[in-house]
Amino acid sequence: MKHIPVLLDRVLNALGDISGKTIVDCTFGAGGYSRAFLNAGANVIAFDRDSNVVADANAMIAEFGDRFRFIPQTFSHISELECNVDAIVFDLGISSMQIDVASRGFSFRFDAPLDMRMSADGMTAAELIDRLSVTELADILYKYGDVKKSGILAKAIKDKLPQTTFELRDLIYNPNDIAPVFQALRIAVNDEMGELERALSVVPSLLHVGGKCVCVTFHSLEDRIVKNTFRAWTTPLGDPRMPVLQPAPFELLRAQTPSDTELENNSRARSAHMRGVIKRI
Ligand SMILES: C[S@@+](CC[C@H](N)C(=O)[O-])C[C@H]1O[C@@H](n2cnc3c(N)ncnc32)[C@H](O)[C@@H]1O
């Protein structure tokens, strides 16, 4: 299934007039955001770690020429960009193509090898389970999935070392824990929180004054990282007991959630939040 971009109208609205500006699309996916930025007259540098999107990216290069550049890397590589840019946009998580293709192993709805990698390198979920201790696995289930009794479940998983999605699913005795366990493993396999933290840490130095960073998140863990990072950037600097503080380097844009119409048309938008900031100094 082709990915339907989430909160795209809100993101475009937050970015304002982008004609002639340079936008980094950190999560190319099916290219819905990149295409909209290009159609609005922007130049786009796009990242994606999933080699399956390269054909779509190449088609966009053929269509838009040197206004579009694709970098097949994780987005923490934005630290290597050699120019300042006008906006950096993240539409986090996985795409419909990733979750809906059985062989990728992301979904407990299809039987497939327990893979869950967004890119072709690194450890699969099955290999990660094999490598971790019971305690480390329990920590991951608790931290990234909020799974209660994570220790008991981690022990059951380590005892069986599931190799397929259905083998894992069948070990999870509480049906309410199935989606959280799959989410937790996916986050760990792809180091999603580490990637986000590393990328956000270089955003201030990459943006021009007046530049914006906009993030669309899909669960509370990534939303918390974005919210806390933006709060730190928008807090005046200096000792709060002193009468004069240095102005904050960034200002918050209004946070947004999907409209009722978007929610009716795209169930993936359900948990989406958009947060943004503009660089002031
Ligand atoms: C929600 S989809 C983006 C959809 C896109 N905005 C569109 O309109 O089609 C997320 C994409 O980001 C990619 N991705 C997730 N984390 C990444 C990371 N750390 N580095 C690079 N790409 C990443 C995934 O491979 C996936 O293709």
The ligand as an SDF file (V2000), in Angstrom:
LIG
                    3D

 27 29  0  0  0  0  0  0  0  0999 V2000
    6.5840    7.8030    8.1080 C   0  0  0  0  0  0  0  0  0  0  0  0
    7.6510    7.4180    6.8060 S   0  0  0  0  0  0  0  0  0  0  0  0
    7.8470    8.9680    5.9750 C   0  0  0  0  0  0  0  0  0  0  0  0
    6.8110    9.2110    4.9430 C   0  0  0  0  0  0  0  0  0  0  0  0
    7.0460   10.4250    4.0840 C   0  0  0  0  0  0  0  0  0  0  0  0
    6.9620   11.6720    4.8280 N   0  0  0  0  0  0  0  0  0  0  0  0
    6.0620   10.4790    2.9160 C   0  0  0  0  0  0  0  0  0  0  0  0
    5.3290   11.4670    2.8010 O   0  0  0  0  0  0  0  0  0  0  0  0
    6.0260    9.5260    2.1400 O   0  0  0  0  0  0  0  0  0  0  0  0
    9.1750    7.2890    7.6290 C   0  0  0  0  0  0  0  0  0  0  0  0
   10.3600    6.9780    6.7360 C   0  0  0  0  0  0  0  0  0  0  0  0
   11.5160    7.3800    7.4610 O   0  0  0  0  0  0  0  0  0  0  0  0
   12.5100    6.4270    7.3220 C   0  0  0  0  0  0  0  0  0  0  0  0
   13.3250    6.5240    8.5430 N   0  0  0  0  0  0  0  0  0  0  0  0
   12.9500    6.2760    9.8160 C   0  0  0  0  0  0  0  0  0  0  0  0
   13.9690    6.4880   10.6550 N   0  0  0  0  0  0  0  0  0  0  0  0
   15.0180    6.8890    9.8800 C   0  0  0  0  0  0  0  0  0  0  0  0
   16.3550    7.2820   10.1740 C   0  0  0  0  0  0  0  0  0  0  0  0
   16.8410    7.2880   11.4110 N   0  0  0  0  0  0  0  0  0  0  0  0
   17.1410    7.6610    9.1400 N   0  0  0  0  0  0  0  0  0  0  0  0
   16.6630    7.6740    7.8610 C   0  0  0  0  0  0  0  0  0  0  0  0
   15.4120    7.2950    7.5350 N   0  0  0  0  0  0  0  0  0  0  0  0
   14.6000    6.9200    8.5370 C   0  0  0  0  0  0  0  0  0  0  0  0
   11.8140    5.1180    7.1780 C   0  0  0  0  0  0  0  0  0  0  0  0
   12.6310    4.2100    6.4760 O   0  0  0  0  0  0  0  0  0  0  0  0
   10.5540    5.5220    6.3960 C   0  0  0  0  0  0  0  0  0  0  0  0
   10.7430    5.3530    5.0300 O   0  0  0  0  0  0  0  0  0  0  0  0
  1  2  1  0
  2  3  1  0
  2 10  1  0
  3  4  1  0
  4  5  1  0
  5  6  1  0
  5  7  1  0
  7  8  2  0
  7  9  1  0
 10 11  1  0
 11 12  1  0
 11 26  1  0
 12 13  1  0
 13 14  1  0
 13 24  1  0
 14 15  1  0
 14 23  1  0
 15 16  2  0
 16 17  1  0
 17 18  1  0
 17 23  2  0
 18 19  1  0
 18 20  2  0
 20 21  1  0
 21 22  2  0
 22 23  1  0
 24 25  1  0
 24 26  1  0
 26 27  1  0
M  CHG  2   2   1   9  -1
M  END
$$$$
